[in-house]
C-alpha cells in the first residue's frame, strides 16, 4: 500500500469564540467536533472563549505549542460586528498565511449566501507546523468550510496536495 493511500489521523482542537455561547448552545463547535471525529481525526481539546483578543491568543498560543495538536479550527469572531476580533487575535501568530483559504471560502459561500459573503473575514495560516482555520460562527458556515475545504485539506489521501505533510506529524511520517 503506498503512503499516498494511508489516512493519517490528526489531533485537532476546536475553539468557539463567542460572548453568548456555552456548551449547551454551541452548535457550531459541536458540528465541528462531530465532523472531525467522523472523518477519523481525534478531538484533543475544545474550548469556548469570550471574543477578547488576549483570551483567544492565550488559548491559541498554548495549542500551537502543544505536541498533540496538528490542526485548530476556530469558529466565530470573524465578522464586522461588535467585538469580532478573531482575525486580529490569530493572524499575528501565523508563520505563514494561507491566503487561498479565505478566498475559496468566500467563493463557495457566495453560492450559498450571495454577496453577504463579503462580510466574512475567514482566514487560515500555519503556526509552529500547526494549521489553523478561522471560520464564521454560524453552523452553516462551519459546514461550508468543513465540507468544502477543511476536510480534504486535513486528509493525507487528498491529491494533488493537502496540509498533512507539513504538520507536526512530519516526524512520525518519516518526512
Number of C-alpha atoms within 10 A of each C-alpha: 5 5 10 11 10 11 16 19 18 25 21 26 25 24 22 30 29 19 15 11 16 15 12 7 10 19 18 23 28 16 15 26 22 12 17 23 15 10 16 14 20 17 19 17 15 18 14 22 18 19 22 17 19 13 15 22 18 12 14 21 15 11 21 24 14 13 13 17 24 30 27 25 24 31 27 28 30 24 20 11 9 8 15 21 21 26 19 14 19 24 19 13 18 18 13 15 17 16 12 12 20 19 14 15 23 24 15 17 21 14 10 14 12 12 12 11 19 14 13 19 21 28 24 24 22 23 23 19 23 26 27 28 23 28 31 25 22 15 19 15 22 25 17 19 26 22 12 15 15 21 15 17 17 27 21 20 17 16 10 5 13 16 19 25 17 16 19 22 21 13 10 8 11 7 8
